[in-house]
Amino acid sequence: MLGRFSTALQHAADVLAPPPPLFEDFVYYWKKLMSHYLDVTKTKPTPIELTNIPNHLEHLLQILLKEGETSDEAGPCMEYFLQHNLLDLLTTLASTDDPPGMKQHVLQLVAKLLNQSKHVDFGHSSVYSALQRLIGLCDGSTPTASESYEIQFLLSLSGILRRNYQLVTVFISHLSNEGESSTERRTSCSSTSSDTSSTPRNALFTTPLVPSARSCNVTLIPQPATVSLGNSSQSDSHPQFPIADAVLSYLDSPDTAVRLKACQALMLLVSLPDGTNTAVLVSSEVSLRLISRLVLLFYTIPHSTDPSHVDEMHLSWGLDIPTNDCTGCNGCKQAATFLSWFDFCDQVMVESNQSIAEAVSRRLSESFLGQAFNSLALHKPINLTMLTKCFKMASSSLMNVALNEWFTCDTILNILLENWSSQDTDLAIETLRFFELILEKNSDYVLECLIWRYIKDRSFLNSYTSVSGVVLEDGNIEINGETEPEIHIIIKRWTNIVPKEIQSCNCGYEEYIGESMRQYQAVLSKAQYQQSTIQDLPHSDAEFNEGPFLSALFTALSNIPKQAYELNLELTGIVSRLALRPETYLTEYLLNNTKQLKVRSLYSVLMGVAAELGNSITQFPDYQQTLADVRATLIGRSMASLELKPDPWIGTFESIVVVEELCKELAAISYVKLKANSA
């Protein structure tokens, strides 16, 4: 009876008694941790999950965080933590990973403490030296059970450096010629550092209390001026940024989550502002590792990969899994992984400071474009597909500069233009798609290299003659005493290229006007263009040179009768996109067919193609019905009677439909542009 009464009184006292101060709790749990640690390590290896060590570590963390919430400055628990080098001692325990799992629990505690506490003094020797040692324990070159905790710790630390870039100096070391880090030398000579390797285990938690950390002399790492890369005292050493090297080691991790966090950490580090000792990042392996992985992933893509699946992929870094529609196709996984990494490299160049972006750009040009897309590689259809996708995804200005400068060099450009006439139809089609994207991207540099430099002097007008009639001051044309607007004559000449007797339908150019107007407005919204009149433009007497791009374009158009329907469709896409450009001299050269040029022109080429096709099909019995059937088939209406026709003839009829529709589209574009310019 008395026993029960005594127990009840004790319980009531416990309930009514105030909780012990946080500091007492903190010291209590630290001693319990070390006592438990010593007991466990005396026996055979025991997984840490079977001990109370994780519980003690969690209590210590929560006490530090709770104390930080109630004060704007470090309290006694944090002071004890700093002055007794507890972080350094925990790092020693992590380095032994005894009991198994100790390392990951220490890393987890430190990551949470760095992220959630505002009172961690990074300049304190017991902090920066311990963090440097923890960084040294993180090595992703060999996957381990603790790699997810390691990269989370590195990610947390990278975020802190990005937010407080003045701390970067703390984490830069100088490797001397003898191989010893100057940071390590400073740490070992510090009067407040602990040599935990020689500290007996039973002394780890018995160090006597010392005065407040704020009231004693603490050894701090030198100020930025004393670790300047140009300091003569450091002339025999090499700057190192161990956290960057550690993060880079996880980029090839087979664990997607680990790899993603490594990318996030690296993105934070490369975006440090210029002037914060980021020269060590430029001189480090950042650009090498990024581009080396890009090249490696590119070479894993099978040549049998279906280009159509690649076109449908919508990827960004961290999402290297293709959509459900692509998971079953050969090579889609490899292509998706490559493209997501390309996007990461591109975003690094967007987010990083100028010096790092330039280093990555140089490496990209030399090691990726110069090797992966050599002359042999440019004859593989899937490689052209991947190249097109890279150009399409590129958003960094430096990435676009690197791609454009590589592509417009004479050797590469000539190879790509020669692909247009390749016997491999797939290769020719993929190359045409590449050039169509190039025109869509609207790079002034590329357009100057391909087109403008050859036609902007208007030397194509040398010795031209008017088709018929007299051009009046109001822009109309007088023919046989009758006046007709120039625009009507231009449209008539485009729509009459294919003679009425071999046209596949009675549809006019009007059905293309709405779409042409929409596309032209879209082009104008993107192009930085100032409208000029014909009278304002220069006119050179020099001999006209159409340049390699227009030469290849006109040659390919001349070969329409001999080419596959799919290839001809891609070709007309390039012609219409080029015709939609707003430049006055280009419009004059491509679309103004009232002038009979002495040089090859779009109008003269299509006239020759139409004449050749007309001579061919008129020899075929009942060609008009076959032409109507082919048109119906191409627009998906019917397969009537086509199975009875030989394939070579079908190709000829398909080519007529292509030329007929292209001429209607050119008439519509001419109408839209001339109306817009006269408004």
Stockholm file with secondary structure:
# STOCKHOLM 1.0

chainA/1-679         MLGRFSTALQHAADVLAPPPPLFEDFVYYWKKLMSHYLDVTKTKPTPIELTNIPNHLEHLLQILLKEGETSDEAGPCMEYFLQHNLLDLLTTLASTDDPPGMKQHVLQLVAKLLNQSKHVDFGHSSVYSALQRLIGLCDGSTPTASESYEIQFLLSLSGILRRNYQLVTVFISHLSNEGESSTERRTSCSSTSSDTSSTPRNALFTTPLVPSARSCNVTLIPQPATVSLGNSSQSDSHPQFPIADAVLSYLDSPDTAVRLKACQALMLLVSLPDGTNTAVLVSSEVSLRLISRLVLLFYTIPHSTDPSHVDEMHLSWGLDIPTNDCTGCNGCKQAATFLSWFDFCDQVMVESNQSIAEAVSRRLSESFLGQAFNSLALHKPINLTMLTKCFKMASSSLMNVALNEWFTCDTILNILLENWSSQDTDLAIETLRFFELILEKNSDYVLECLIWRYIKDRSFLNSYTSVSGVVLEDGNIEINGETEPEIHIIIKRWTNIVPKEIQSCNCGYEEYIGESMRQYQAVLSKAQYQQSTIQDLPHSDAEFNEGPFLSALFTALSNIPKQAYELNLELTGIVSRLALRPETYLTEYLLNNTKQLKVRSLYSVLMGVAAELGNSITQFPDYQQTLADVRATLIGRSMASLELKPDPWIGTFESIVVVEELCKELAAISYVKLKANSA
#=GR chainA/1-679 SS CHHHHHHHHHHHHHHHSCCCCHHHHHHHHHHHHHHHHHHHHHSSCCCGGGSSHHHHHHHHHHHHHHHHHTCSSCCHHHHHHHHTTHHHHHHHHHHHTCSTTHHHHHHHHHHHHHHHCSCCCTTSHHHHHHHHHHHHHCCTTSCCTTHHHHHHHHHHHHHHHHHSGGGGGGGCEEEETTSCBHHHHHHHHCTTCCCTTSSCGGGTTCCCCCSCGGGSCCCCCCCGGGGCTTCGGGTTEEEECHHHHHHHTTTTCSCHHHHHHHHHHHHHHHTSCTTSSTHHHHHTTHHHHHHHHHHHHHHTSCTTCCHHHHHTCCCCTTCCSCCTTTTTSTTHHHHHHHHHHHHHHHHHHHHSCHHHHHHHHHHIIIIIIHHHTCTTGGGSHHHHHHHHHHHHHCCSHHHHHHHHHHHTSHHHHHHHHHGGGCSCHHHHHHHHHHHHHHHHHTCHHHHIIIIIHHHTTCGGGTTCEESSSEECTTSEEEETTEEEEHHHHHHHHHHTSSCGGGCSCCCCGGGGHHHHHHHHHHHHHHSCCCCCCGGGSCCCCSCCCCHHHHHHHHHHHHTGGGSCHHHHHHHHHHHHHHHTCCCHHHHHHHTCTTEECSSCCHHHHHHHHHHHHHHHHTTSTTHHHHHHHHHHHHTTSCCTTGGGSCHHHHHHHHHHHHHHHHHHHHHHHHHHHHHHHHC
#=GC SS_cons         CHHHHHHHHHHHHHHHSCCCCHHHHHHHHHHHHHHHHHHHHHSSCCCGGGSSHHHHHHHHHHHHHHHHHTCSSCCHHHHHHHHTTHHHHHHHHHHHTCSTTHHHHHHHHHHHHHHHCSCCCTTSHHHHHHHHHHHHHCCTTSCCTTHHHHHHHHHHHHHHHHHSGGGGGGGCEEEETTSCBHHHHHHHHCTTCCCTTSSCGGGTTCCCCCSCGGGSCCCCCCCGGGGCTTCGGGTTEEEECHHHHHHHTTTTCSCHHHHHHHHHHHHHHHTSCTTSSTHHHHHTTHHHHHHHHHHHHHHTSCTTCCHHHHHTCCCCTTCCSCCTTTTTSTTHHHHHHHHHHHHHHHHHHHHSCHHHHHHHHHHIIIIIIHHHTCTTGGGSHHHHHHHHHHHHHCCSHHHHHHHHHHHTSHHHHHHHHHGGGCSCHHHHHHHHHHHHHHHHHTCHHHHIIIIIHHHTTCGGGTTCEESSSEECTTSEEEETTEEEEHHHHHHHHHHTSSCGGGCSCCCCGGGGHHHHHHHHHHHHHHSCCCCCCGGGSCCCCSCCCCHHHHHHHHHHHHTGGGSCHHHHHHHHHHHHHHHTCCCHHHHHHHTCTTEECSSCCHHHHHHHHHHHHHHHHTTSTTHHHHHHHHHHHHTTSCCTTGGGSCHHHHHHHHHHHHHHHHHHHHHHHHHHHHHHHHC
//
